[in-house]
Amino acid sequence: MCTRINALFTYSNLIITPKVKGYAKLFAPTFPNLPVRSLSLSQHIYTNYHPSKKPVVMAMASLYRRSLPSPPAIDFSSSEGKKIFNEALQKGTMEGFFRLISYFQTQSEPAYCGLASLSVVLNALSIDPGRKWKGPWRWFDESMLDCCEPLEVVKEKGISFGKVVCLAHCSGAKVEAFRTNQTTIDDFRKLVMKCSTSENCHMISTYHRGVFKQTGSGHFSPIGGYNAERDMALILDVARFKYPPHWVPLKLLWEAMDSIDDSTGKRRGFMLISRPHREPGLLYTLSCKDESWISIAKYLKEDVPRLVSSQQVDSVEKILSVVFKSLPSNFNTFIRWVAELRIAEDTKQNLSAEEKSRLNLKQVVLKEVHETELFKHISKFLSTVGYEDSLTYAAAKACCQGAEILSGCSSKEFCCRETCVTCVKGPGEAEGTVVTGVVVRDGSEQNVDLLVPSTQTNCECGPEANFPAGNDVFTVLLLALPPQTWSGIKDQALMQEMKQLISMASLPTMLQEEVLHLRRQLQLLKRCQENKEEEDFAAPAF
């Protein structure tokens, strides 16, 4: 008969049952140097009552927080910490603090400090992730920051500075990143001051804990404020289970950043993250949720230049034929137009001012795409090969995906019984196009609205080319390829014509920004896939 007996062990005190008293000495020598309160062991002791057999002892260590080494750090909630905070508040160098503290979170895994820090900052900047977190809610969470490094890898090994920068870019933020060998402590101090006096810019620092006499090694956390008179920075430590937020001397923080990350052989540093002046990926975005993006990115960045240089092409249409003939079959999962969805409780419900504003911007971008010469070439080519787009099919699929997002259930459980293109009023009697889908699941129906940008001047149902379709998606993706993609074309006149068609200088401002966003996404995704994201933190040269 095997009986389980539980006991609790701490270094300063041992609580045991009489039957296991003789085995207490097995545990005490194991942790001779730990301070009192720092260690707790939950023991599960299995003993067989047969006198000739020894018991089997299993133990698992657990920790409850750490005492913050002070000096050099000062606990934010201590009387001295509060005094430092009040001084900085009076001087206006705690402006960014309130946004950060409103969205502050504890890292959910011991190695998720980089992901948690980035989640806090992205939410504090009110950047829309463009995809759901849970239920209908779009919200940044550590579990969504997986495009540059698999979460399983981060959970086991942590994440490098370069890949956090990559994640911030891919999440739609504007990022300026510096290693300590790329800047000076004086410049760092100025940038800390810049972020501390603004709600629109936040800093994440990566540093070695050992400089502060803390346990552990490399760590990420946001910088929550700055006291200029004392030259102290506030670290909002996302490992709140270990240390509370604390003030540290800025010179010491610089020293902690000016250390080598053993996993990369490079120095640590800091990044400034801010919100772009408009949402990136307003109408189009690249998707890296499916592993297929790796092969597609490779095709666009490597295979396309090789194909157009190795084959005899004598016209733009021939170039398009070469490019599209070899497209990967899952290409349409890589680039998508961004749809806006809502539950349609009343199909005649007016658009809100915010919805109408976003829809208007999407329509401007779509119109600009349709007016490019490249779009005309692509539309002509696709018509000759029998390519057809169906707004009805695309809307039905999007409405099913929308029902999935709004309900939290799998889209495989939904079917769209019908779609209807309608028109709704916005502020000032302006009109917008809405596709309403009747989505069925388990016998119940739900109406889902898909807000659709259109280049029509009225809300009459017209040709489907007025709505986002394959030809404009192909157009923006070719525009997003680097100019050198076409440098291998042997016909010099044709090469110049192609470069003119994709020239950024000829594009309107909003379309330029859309294309640059896609180009940056493509460059960063490819760099991460090749583990070369550490090479260059600056935005790719266009």
VEXDREN-2710 file (C-alpha; in Angstrom, 1 decimal):
% VEXDREN-2710
k/r/px/py/pz
1/MET/0.0/0.0/0.0
2/CYS/1.4/3.4/-1.0
3/THR/0.4/6.5/1.0
4/ARG/1.0/10.1/0.1
5/ILE/2.1/12.4/2.9
6/ASN/2.4/16.2/2.3
7/ALA/5.0/18.4/4.1
8/LEU/6.0/22.1/3.7
9/PHE/9.7/23.0/4.0
10/THR/11.2/26.5/4.3
11/TYR/14.9/27.2/5.0
12/SER/14.3/28.8/8.3
13/ASN/11.6/26.4/9.5
14/LEU/10.6/22.8/8.7
15/ILE/7.1/21.6/9.2
16/ILE/6.8/17.8/8.9
17/THR/4.7/15.0/10.0
18/PRO/6.3/12.5/12.5
19/LYS/6.5/9.7/10.0
20/VAL/9.0/11.7/7.7
21/LYS/10.9/13.4/10.4
22/GLY/13.9/11.3/9.7
23/TYR/14.2/12.5/6.2
24/ALA/14.3/16.2/6.9
25/LYS/18.0/16.2/6.6
26/LEU/17.8/15.3/3.0
27/PHE/16.6/18.8/2.1
28/ALA/18.3/21.2/4.4
29/PRO/21.8/21.1/2.8
30/THR/20.4/21.7/-0.7
31/PHE/19.9/25.4/-0.4
32/PRO/22.5/26.6/2.2
33/ASN/22.9/30.2/0.9
34/LEU/19.4/31.4/0.3
35/PRO/18.1/34.1/2.6
36/VAL/15.1/33.4/4.9
37/ARG/11.7/33.8/3.2
38/SER/13.2/33.3/-0.3
39/LEU/12.5/29.6/-0.7
40/SER/9.6/27.3/-0.3
41/LEU/9.5/23.6/-1.2
42/SER/6.3/21.7/-1.7
43/GLN/7.1/18.1/-1.0
44/HIS/5.1/15.1/-2.1
45/ILE/6.5/12.2/-0.1
46/TYR/5.4/8.7/-1.0
47/THR/6.3/6.0/1.5
48/ASN/5.6/2.3/1.5
49/TYR/4.9/1.0/5.0
50/HIS/7.0/-2.2/4.3
51/PRO/10.0/-1.8/6.6
52/SER/12.5/-3.1/4.0
53/LYS/11.7/-0.3/1.5
54/LYS/12.8/3.3/1.6
55/PRO/10.4/6.2/0.8
56/VAL/10.6/8.1/-2.5
57/VAL/10.9/11.8/-2.0
58/MET/9.9/14.3/-4.7
59/ALA/10.2/18.1/-4.2
60/MET/9.5/21.2/-6.3
61/ALA/10.9/24.7/-5.4
62/SER/8.8/27.8/-5.5
63/LEU/9.5/31.5/-4.8
64/TYR/7.4/34.3/-3.5
65/ARG/8.9/37.6/-4.8
66/ARG/12.4/38.9/-4.1
67/SER/13.6/41.7/-1.8
68/LEU/14.5/44.7/-4.0
69/PRO/18.2/45.5/-3.5
70/SER/18.2/49.1/-2.3
71/PRO/20.5/50.8/-2.9
72/PRO/20.9/51.1/-5.8
73/ALA/17.1/50.9/-6.6
74/ILE/14.4/52.7/-4.7
75/ASP/11.0/51.0/-4.5
76/PHE/8.4/53.2/-6.3
77/SER/5.8/52.7/-3.5
78/SER/8.3/53.6/-0.7
79/SER/8.2/57.0/1.0
80/GLU/11.3/58.0/-0.9
81/GLY/10.0/56.6/-4.1
82/LYS/6.8/58.7/-3.8
83/LYS/8.9/61.8/-3.1
84/ILE/10.9/61.2/-6.3
85/PHE/7.6/60.7/-8.2
86/ASN/6.1/63.9/-6.9
87/GLU/9.2/65.9/-7.8
88/ALA/9.2/64.6/-11.3
89/LEU/5.4/65.1/-11.6
90/GLN/5.9/68.8/-10.7
91/LYS/8.6/69.2/-13.4
92/GLY/6.4/67.6/-16.1
93/THR/8.5/64.5/-16.6
94/MET/5.8/61.9/-15.7
95/GLU/3.5/62.6/-18.6
96/GLY/3.9/59.2/-20.2
97/PHE/3.5/57.4/-16.9
98/PHE/-0.2/57.6/-16.7
99/ARG/-0.8/56.0/-20.1
100/LEU/1.6/53.2/-19.3
101/ILE/0.3/52.5/-15.8
102/SER/-3.3/52.3/-17.2
103/TYR/-2.2/49.3/-19.4
104/PHE/0.5/47.9/-17.2
105/GLN/0.6/44.1/-17.0
106/THR/2.6/41.3/-15.5
107/GLN/4.4/39.0/-17.9
108/SER/2.6/35.8/-18.1
109/GLU/5.7/33.6/-18.5
110/PRO/9.1/34.0/-16.9
111/ALA/10.7/34.6/-20.3
112/TYR/7.9/36.9/-21.7
113/CYS/9.4/40.2/-20.4
114/GLY/9.9/41.5/-24.0
115/LEU/6.4/40.5/-25.1
116/ALA/4.8/41.9/-22.0
117/SER/6.7/45.2/-22.3
118/LEU/5.7/45.6/-25.9
119/SER/2.0/44.8/-25.2
120/VAL/1.9/47.5/-22.5
121/VAL/3.4/50.1/-24.8
122/LEU/1.2/49.2/-27.9
123/ASN/-2.0/49.4/-25.8
124/ALA/-0.9/52.6/-24.1
125/LEU/-0.4/54.1/-27.6
126/SER/-3.9/52.9/-28.6
127/ILE/-2.6/51.1/-31.7
128/ASP/-5.3/48.8/-33.1
129/PRO/-3.9/45.3/-33.6
130/GLY/-6.4/44.6/-36.4
131/ARG/-7.2/41.1/-35.2
132/LYS/-9.0/39.7/-32.2
133/TRP/-7.7/38.9/-28.8
134/LYS/-10.7/37.2/-27.3
135/GLY/-14.3/37.3/-28.2
136/PRO/-14.9/40.4/-30.3
137/TRP/-12.1/42.4/-28.7
138/ARG/-9.1/43.7/-30.5
139/TRP/-6.3/44.1/-28.0
140/PHE/-2.6/43.4/-27.8
141/ASP/-1.6/40.5/-25.7
142/GLU/1.6/38.5/-25.4
143/SER/0.0/35.6/-27.2
144/MET/-0.5/37.7/-30.3
145/LEU/3.1/38.8/-30.7
146/ASP/4.3/35.7/-32.5
147/CYS/5.2/36.8/-36.1
148/CYS/8.9/37.2/-35.6
149/GLU/9.6/34.3/-33.2
150/PRO/7.4/31.3/-32.3
151/LEU/6.0/31.7/-28.8
152/GLU/7.3/28.2/-27.9
153/VAL/10.9/29.5/-28.6
154/VAL/10.3/32.7/-26.6
155/LYS/8.9/30.7/-23.7
156/GLU/12.0/28.5/-23.5
157/LYS/14.8/31.0/-24.5
158/GLY/13.4/34.5/-24.3
159/ILE/13.6/36.9/-27.1
160/SER/16.4/39.1/-28.5
161/PHE/16.3/42.9/-28.7
162/GLY/16.2/42.8/-32.5
163/LYS/13.1/40.6/-32.6
164/VAL/11.2/42.8/-30.2
165/VAL/12.0/45.7/-32.6
166/CYS/10.7/43.6/-35.5
167/LEU/7.5/42.8/-33.5
168/ALA/6.9/46.5/-32.8
169/HIS/7.3/47.3/-36.5
170/CYS/5.0/44.5/-37.6
171/SER/2.4/45.6/-35.0
172/GLY/2.1/48.9/-36.7
173/ALA/4.2/51.1/-34.4
174/LYS/6.9/53.6/-35.4
175/VAL/10.2/52.4/-33.9
176/GLU/13.6/54.0/-33.3
177/ALA/16.0/51.5/-31.8
178/PHE/19.6/52.0/-30.5
179/ARG/22.2/49.8/-29.0
180/THR/24.5/51.5/-26.6
181/ASN/27.4/51.4/-29.1
182/GLN/25.2/53.4/-31.5
183/THR/24.6/56.4/-29.2
184/THR/25.8/58.1/-26.0
185/ILE/24.6/58.4/-22.5
186/ASP/23.8/62.1/-23.1
187/ASP/21.6/61.3/-26.1
188/PHE/20.0/58.5/-24.1
189/ARG/19.2/61.0/-21.3
190/LYS/17.6/63.4/-23.9
191/LEU/15.4/60.6/-25.3
192/VAL/14.3/59.5/-21.8
193/MET/13.3/63.1/-21.2
194/LYS/11.5/63.2/-24.6
195/CYS/9.4/60.2/-23.7
196/SER/8.8/61.2/-20.2
197/THR/7.3/64.5/-21.3
198/SER/5.0/63.0/-23.9
199/GLU/2.0/60.7/-24.0
200/ASN/2.7/59.7/-27.6
201/CYS/6.2/58.1/-27.2
202/HIS/7.3/55.4/-24.8
203/MET/10.6/53.7/-24.2
204/ILE/11.5/50.1/-23.6
205/SER/14.9/49.3/-22.2
206/THR/16.7/46.0/-22.2
207/TYR/19.4/45.6/-19.5
208/HIS/21.3/43.2/-17.3
209/ARG/19.8/42.9/-13.8
210/GLY/23.1/42.1/-12.2
211/VAL/24.2/45.8/-12.4
212/PHE/21.3/46.6/-10.0
213/LYS/22.4/43.7/-7.7
214/GLN/19.2/41.9/-8.8
215/THR/19.0/38.2/-9.5
216/GLY/18.6/37.1/-13.2
217/SER/20.3/38.4/-16.3
218/GLY/18.8/40.1/-19.4
219/HIS/15.4/41.8/-19.0
220/PHE/13.0/44.1/-20.8
221/SER/10.8/46.7/-19.2
222/PRO/9.2/50.1/-20.1
223/ILE/10.6/53.3/-18.7
224/GLY/7.8/55.0/-16.9
225/GLY/9.3/58.4/-16.0
226/TYR/12.3/60.5/-15.2
227/ASN/13.4/62.8/-12.3
228/ALA/15.9/65.2/-13.9
229/GLU/17.2/66.8/-10.7
230/ARG/18.2/63.4/-9.3
231/ASP/18.9/61.9/-12.7
232/MET/16.9/58.8/-12.0
233/ALA/14.6/56.8/-14.3
234/LEU/11.6/54.8/-13.3
235/ILE/11.6/51.1/-14.4
236/LEU/8.1/49.6/-14.7
237/ASP/9.3/46.1/-14.1
238/VAL/6.9/43.7/-15.9
239/ALA/8.1/40.9/-13.7
240/ARG/5.9/42.1/-10.8
241/PHE/5.9/38.7/-9.2
242/LYS/9.7/39.3/-8.6
243/TYR/10.3/43.0/-8.2
244/PRO/8.1/46.1/-7.9
245/PRO/8.5/49.2/-10.1
246/HIS/11.6/51.0/-9.0
247/TRP/13.7/54.1/-9.5
248/VAL/17.4/53.7/-10.6
249/PRO/20.2/56.1/-11.3
250/LEU/20.2/56.8/-15.1
251/LYS/24.0/56.3/-15.2
252/LEU/23.5/52.8/-13.7
253/LEU/20.7/52.0/-16.2
254/TRP/23.1/53.0/-19.0
255/GLU/25.7/50.7/-17.6
256/ALA/23.1/47.9/-17.3
257/MET/22.2/48.4/-21.0
258/ASP/25.9/48.6/-22.0
259/SER/26.3/44.9/-21.6
260/ILE/26.6/42.0/-24.0
261/ASP/23.7/39.7/-24.7
262/ASP/25.3/36.3/-24.8
263/SER/22.7/34.9/-27.1
264/THR/23.5/37.4/-29.9
265/GLY/27.0/38.7/-29.0
266/LYS/25.7/42.2/-29.3
267/ARG/25.1/45.1/-26.8
268/ARG/21.8/45.7/-25.3
269/GLY/20.0/49.1/-25.7
270/PHE/16.6/50.8/-25.9
271/MET/13.8/51.6/-28.3
272/LEU/11.4/54.5/-28.7
273/ILE/8.0/53.4/-29.8
274/SER/5.4/55.8/-31.0
275/ARG/2.1/55.8/-32.9
276/PRO/2.3/56.5/-36.6
277/HIS/0.3/59.6/-37.7
278/ARG/-2.3/57.2/-39.2
279/GLU/-3.1/53.6/-38.9
280/PRO/-0.7/51.5/-41.0
281/GLY/-2.2/48.9/-43.2
282/LEU/-5.3/51.1/-43.7
283/LEU/-6.6/48.9/-46.6
284/TYR/-4.0/46.1/-47.0
285/THR/-1.9/44.0/-44.7
286/LEU/0.4/41.0/-44.9
287/SER/-0.5/38.0/-42.8
288/CYS/2.2/35.9/-41.1
289/LYS/-0.2/33.8/-39.0
290/ASP/0.1/30.9/-41.5
291/GLU/3.5/29.3/-42.2
292/SER/2.9/29.7/-45.9
293/TRP/4.1/33.3/-45.7
294/ILE/7.7/32.0/-45.5
295/SER/7.6/30.5/-49.0
296/ILE/5.6/33.4/-50.4
297/ALA/8.0/36.0/-49.0
298/LYS/10.9/34.0/-50.5
299/TYR/9.1/33.8/-53.9
300/LEU/8.5/37.6/-54.0
301/LYS/12.0/38.6/-52.8
302/GLU/14.1/35.9/-54.5
303/ASP/12.3/34.0/-57.2
304/VAL/10.6/37.0/-58.9
305/PRO/13.9/38.8/-59.6
306/ARG/15.4/35.6/-60.9
307/LEU/12.4/34.8/-63.1
308/VAL/12.2/38.2/-64.9
309/SER/16.0/38.2/-65.4
310/SER/16.3/34.6/-66.8
311/GLN/13.4/34.7/-69.2
312/GLN/12.9/36.7/-72.4
313/VAL/10.3/39.3/-71.6
314/ASP/9.3/42.0/-74.1
315/SER/6.3/43.7/-72.6
316/VAL/4.7/44.5/-69.2
317/GLU/2.1/41.9/-69.8
318/LYS/4.8/39.3/-70.4
319/ILE/6.4/40.2/-67.1
320/LEU/3.0/39.9/-65.3
321/SER/2.6/36.5/-67.0
322/VAL/5.9/35.3/-65.7
323/VAL/5.2/36.6/-62.2
324/PHE/1.6/35.2/-61.8
325/LYS/2.3/31.9/-63.6
326/SER/4.5/30.7/-60.7
327/LEU/2.5/32.2/-57.8
328/PRO/2.3/29.9/-54.8
329/SER/-1.2/28.4/-54.5
330/ASN/-1.8/29.9/-51.1
331/PHE/-0.8/33.3/-52.2
332/ASN/-4.2/34.9/-51.3
333/THR/-3.6/34.1/-47.6
334/PHE/-0.6/36.3/-47.5
335/ILE/-2.0/39.7/-48.5
336/ARG/-5.5/40.7/-47.6
337/TRP/-7.6/43.8/-47.6
338/VAL/-8.5/44.9/-44.2
339/ALA/-12.3/44.5/-43.6
340/GLU/-14.2/46.1/-40.8
341/LEU/-17.0/44.0/-39.3
342/ARG/-19.8/44.6/-36.9
343/ILE/-23.0/42.8/-35.7
344/ALA/-25.9/44.1/-37.8
345/GLU/-28.8/44.3/-35.3
346/ASP/-30.5/46.7/-37.7
347/THR/-29.4/46.5/-41.4
348/LYS/-30.5/50.2/-41.8
349/GLN/-28.4/51.4/-38.9
350/ASN/-26.4/54.5/-39.7
351/LEU/-22.7/54.5/-39.8
352/SER/-21.0/56.2/-36.8
353/ALA/-18.7/59.2/-37.5
354/GLU/-15.7/57.0/-36.7
355/GLU/-16.8/54.2/-39.0
356/LYS/-17.5/56.7/-41.8
357/SER/-14.2/58.4/-41.3
358/ARG/-12.3/55.1/-41.6
359/LEU/-14.3/54.0/-44.6
360/ASN/-13.7/57.3/-46.4
361/LEU/-9.9/56.9/-45.9
362/LYS/-10.1/53.3/-47.3
363/GLN/-12.0/54.6/-50.3
364/VAL/-9.4/57.2/-51.0
365/VAL/-6.6/54.6/-51.0
366/LEU/-8.6/52.2/-53.2
367/LYS/-9.3/55.0/-55.7
368/GLU/-5.6/55.9/-55.8
369/VAL/-4.8/52.2/-56.5
370/HIS/-7.3/52.1/-59.3
371/GLU/-5.8/55.3/-60.9
372/THR/-2.3/53.9/-61.2
373/GLU/-1.0/52.7/-64.6
374/LEU/0.2/49.4/-63.0
375/PHE/-3.4/48.7/-62.0
376/LYS/-4.6/49.1/-65.6
377/HIS/-1.9/46.7/-66.9
378/ILE/-2.8/44.1/-64.2
379/SER/-6.5/44.4/-64.8
380/LYS/-6.0/44.0/-68.6
381/PHE/-3.7/41.0/-68.0
382/LEU/-6.1/39.2/-65.6
383/SER/-9.0/39.7/-67.9
384/THR/-7.1/37.8/-70.7
385/VAL/-6.4/34.8/-68.5
386/GLY/-10.0/34.5/-67.3
387/TYR/-9.4/35.6/-63.7
388/GLU/-12.7/36.6/-62.0
389/ASP/-13.3/38.2/-58.6
390/SER/-16.6/37.8/-56.8
391/LEU/-17.5/40.4/-54.3
392/THR/-20.4/38.1/-53.2
393/TYR/-18.0/35.2/-52.5
394/ALA/-15.4/37.4/-50.8
395/ALA/-18.1/39.1/-48.7
396/ALA/-19.6/35.7/-47.7
397/LYS/-16.3/34.4/-46.6
398/ALA/-15.5/37.6/-44.7
399/CYS/-18.9/37.6/-43.0
400/CYS/-18.2/34.1/-41.8
401/GLN/-14.8/35.1/-40.5
402/GLY/-16.5/38.1/-38.9
403/ALA/-19.1/35.9/-37.2
404/GLU/-16.2/33.8/-35.9
405/ILE/-14.4/36.8/-34.5
406/LEU/-17.6/38.2/-32.9
407/SER/-18.6/34.8/-31.3
408/GLY/-15.2/33.2/-30.6
409/CYS/-16.2/30.1/-32.5
410/SER/-14.5/28.4/-35.5
411/SER/-15.4/29.7/-38.9
412/LYS/-15.8/26.0/-40.1
413/GLU/-19.0/26.0/-38.1
414/PHE/-20.6/28.9/-40.0
415/CYS/-22.1/29.2/-43.5
416/CYS/-23.3/32.4/-45.1
417/ARG/-26.8/31.9/-46.5
418/GLU/-27.0/35.1/-48.4
419/THR/-25.4/38.5/-48.8
420/CYS/-26.9/41.8/-49.7
421/VAL/-25.1/45.0/-50.8
422/THR/-26.9/48.0/-49.1
423/CYS/-26.1/51.6/-48.5
424/VAL/-26.3/53.4/-45.2
425/LYS/-26.1/57.0/-44.1
426/GLY/-23.3/58.6/-42.3
427/PRO/-22.8/62.0/-40.7
428/GLY/-23.8/64.8/-43.0
429/GLU/-26.0/62.4/-45.0
430/ALA/-22.9/60.9/-46.7
431/GLU/-23.3/57.3/-47.8
432/GLY/-21.3/54.2/-47.3
433/THR/-21.5/50.7/-48.8
434/VAL/-22.2/47.8/-46.5
435/VAL/-22.4/44.1/-47.4
436/THR/-24.7/42.3/-44.9
437/GLY/-24.3/38.6/-44.7
438/VAL/-26.9/36.3/-43.1
439/VAL/-24.6/33.8/-41.2
440/VAL/-26.0/30.5/-40.1
441/ARG/-24.7/28.3/-37.3
442/ASP/-26.5/25.4/-35.6
443/GLY/-29.8/26.6/-37.0
444/SER/-29.5/30.1/-35.6
445/GLU/-28.9/33.2/-37.8
446/GLN/-26.9/36.3/-37.3
447/ASN/-26.6/39.3/-39.5
448/VAL/-23.0/40.5/-39.9
449/ASP/-22.1/43.8/-41.6
450/LEU/-19.0/44.2/-43.7
451/LEU/-18.1/47.8/-44.3
452/VAL/-16.8/48.0/-47.8
453/PRO/-14.7/50.8/-49.4
454/SER/-15.9/51.6/-52.9
455/THR/-14.8/54.0/-55.6
456/GLN/-18.3/54.7/-56.7
457/THR/-19.7/58.2/-56.2
458/ASN/-23.1/56.9/-55.1
459/CYS/-24.4/53.8/-53.4
460/GLU/-25.9/52.1/-56.5
461/CYS/-24.7/48.5/-57.0
462/GLY/-22.4/48.6/-59.9
463/PRO/-19.4/46.6/-61.3
464/GLU/-17.6/44.7/-58.7
465/ALA/-14.3/46.3/-59.8
466/ASN/-15.4/49.3/-57.7
467/PHE/-14.7/47.2/-54.6
468/PRO/-11.4/45.7/-53.3
469/ALA/-10.5/42.7/-55.5
470/GLY/-7.6/40.6/-56.7
471/ASN/-6.4/43.1/-59.3
472/ASP/-5.9/45.9/-56.8
473/VAL/-4.3/43.5/-54.2
474/PHE/-1.9/42.3/-56.9
475/THR/-1.1/45.9/-57.8
476/VAL/-0.2/47.1/-54.3
477/LEU/1.9/44.0/-53.7
478/LEU/4.0/44.5/-56.9
479/LEU/4.4/48.2/-55.9
480/ALA/5.7/47.0/-52.5
481/LEU/8.5/45.0/-54.0
482/PRO/11.9/46.7/-53.9
483/PRO/12.8/48.6/-57.1
484/GLN/15.8/46.3/-57.7
485/THR/13.4/43.5/-58.3
486/TRP/13.2/44.5/-61.9
487/SER/16.9/45.4/-62.5
488/GLY/17.6/42.1/-64.2
489/ILE/15.2/42.7/-67.1
490/LYS/17.4/42.5/-70.2
491/ASP/15.4/45.0/-72.3
492/GLN/16.6/48.3/-71.0
493/ALA/13.6/50.3/-72.3
494/LEU/11.2/47.7/-70.7
495/MET/13.1/47.8/-67.5
496/GLN/12.8/51.6/-67.3
497/GLU/9.1/51.4/-68.1
498/MET/8.6/48.9/-65.3
499/LYS/10.5/51.0/-62.9
500/GLN/8.4/54.0/-63.9
501/LEU/5.2/52.0/-63.2
502/ILE/6.3/51.1/-59.7
503/SER/7.9/54.5/-58.9
504/MET/7.0/55.8/-55.5
505/ALA/7.4/59.4/-56.7
506/SER/4.4/59.1/-59.0
507/LEU/2.1/57.8/-56.2
508/PRO/-0.2/60.0/-54.1
509/THR/0.8/60.4/-50.4
510/MET/-1.7/58.0/-48.8
511/LEU/-1.0/55.3/-51.3
512/GLN/2.8/55.8/-50.8
513/GLU/2.3/55.2/-47.1
514/GLU/0.2/52.1/-47.7
515/VAL/2.9/50.7/-50.1
516/LEU/5.8/51.6/-47.7
517/HIS/4.0/49.8/-44.9
518/LEU/3.7/46.7/-47.0
519/ARG/7.3/46.9/-48.1
520/ARG/8.5/47.3/-44.6
521/GLN/6.4/44.3/-43.5
522/LEU/7.8/42.2/-46.3
523/GLN/11.4/43.2/-45.5
524/LEU/11.0/42.6/-41.7
525/LEU/9.3/39.3/-42.2
526/LYS/12.0/38.0/-44.5
527/ARG/14.7/39.3/-42.2
528/CYS/13.2/37.5/-39.2
529/GLN/12.8/34.3/-41.2
530/GLU/16.5/34.4/-42.0
531/ASN/17.4/35.3/-38.4
532/LYS/19.0/38.5/-39.7
533/GLU/16.7/41.0/-37.9
534/GLU/19.7/42.1/-35.8
535/GLU/21.6/43.5/-38.8
536/ASP/19.8/46.8/-39.2
537/PHE/17.2/48.5/-37.0
538/ALA/16.5/51.4/-39.4
539/ALA/13.6/51.1/-41.7
540/PRO/14.5/49.5/-45.0
541/ALA/15.8/51.8/-47.7
542/PHE/13.2/52.4/-50.4
END
